[in-house]
């Protein structure tokens, strides 16, 4: 069997592979697989169980490297001695998707709390800065539920609010104008299933990626609905979205309330909804912080600098 693992960061390959590729050599010898690096991918060949196990461990190694900023032979050995995640029942710490990576797991305590809230509640609000995995983990939960036939449909929606630029000046028809706003949702999906499968689901309307306005008038039963960038909704838009929730459905509302692109003086529907609804049973509210940022290490420093500037002004 051949498994392809996409490398998250090209500039960390040396640390991931280890001195003289010792980390990869350890995996090869321990699991009896062949591992070949090709551009931004690792190609693993071997018995199905061993190849999947190697892919899971490499995924853990990448997450560890992003979180801890270092990786050594002891860390790789620790991953090798851990119980095989693919052979155990899924817990709130591991999300099974269509991707050959097989498992998506939280990298921080905040992300774990977020996953547990999504699994436990029919409506979950999550706020936090860029890079904390708000959208990615929500899409992972939705895809996992679709794979396990716990839902019939995924709806991914975003408000098309300009961040300093006007839609009218962009070339093309309305679809071309809104696609840049929906691109992050496509990116998350593409990491969890191959393009052919995603295209098939979209053609069958099993997956819909739409501007927020397209949800008006609908009742969504047996669906996972993700409203992303919800800080840019008005209170009326937020009410419209929340009342789309039908029988057997789950809704996840995500946003960064420090990056509101609404007109000055206009109240954010997400901020308003959290204040009104957070104490209702069955509604989860999670706040991720800069400690939960899992992008490039500089993102944490950038968020911290802007937060410090905002405090100084207030």
Buried (B, 14 or more C-beta within 10 A) or exposed (E): EEBEBBBBBEEBBEBBBBEEBEBBEBBBEBBEBEBEBEEEEBBBBBEEEBBBBBBBBBBBBBBBBBBEEEBBEEBBEEBBEEEEBBEEEEEBEBBBBBBBBBBBBBBBEBBBBBBBBBBEBBBBBBBBBBBBBBBBBBBBBBBBBBBEEEBBBBBBBBBBBEEEEEEEEEEEEEEEBBBEBBEBBBEBBEBBBEEEBBEEBBEEEBBBBBBBEBBEEEEBBEBBBBBBBBBBBBBEBBBBBBEBBBEEBBBBBBBBBBEBBBEEEEEBBBBBBBEEBEEEEEBBBBBBBBEBBBBBEEBBEBBEEEBEEEEEEE
